[in-house]
């Protein structure tokens, strides 16, 4: 075997070793890429989940707000009705007081006439 053949054999071995190392690097990089893609998919899933949850919270908030506004409106209507009823009650009480005073005045006049007749 001459020096040329020895160098060629060593060079061939070096190329083979370099090819093996390159193949291992490619395998490692593919595995890293696959892990990065899985991590990205997990992050996207979490993002979608959080976005969906956020949309649900906004929807529930809007629903509750509409419900509260409806309840406030109903309460305002009830307050208005109560105020009207209170006004009616006050007017009725005033009418009864006036009627009572008129009856009392009439009774007093009758008593005065009776007393006048008796005197």
Secondary structure, DSSP 8 states (H G I E B T S, - for coil): --HHHHHHHHHHHHHHHHHHHHHHHHHHHHHHHHHHHHHHHHHHHHHHHHHHHHHHHHHHHHHHHHHHHHHHHHHHHHHHHHHHHHHHHHHHHHHHHHHHHHHHHHHHHHHHHHHHHH-
